Amino acid sequence: MTKPRIFDEAFHFRARAGTKARLDALRGEVRQGDFIRLLIEEALDRREADNAPDQRGEVPKASKK
């Protein structure tokens, strides 16, 4: 029986010089893909929370377009 695929989206991007070394220093023994996935998911959660409407339904001024 094959293992089900939980993650099915792939991203490829370029980053500033030195980014890989910074990531490697932070991730320790965690697999690179797992570490990057967690970073992206945490950043998305934070952005979504920052841009969520408040109790009155108003979006924070910084995120209004």
Secondary structure, DSSP 8 states (H G I E B T S, - for coil): -----S----------TTHHHHHHHHHTTS-HHHHHHHHHHHHHHHHHHHHS--TTS---GGG--
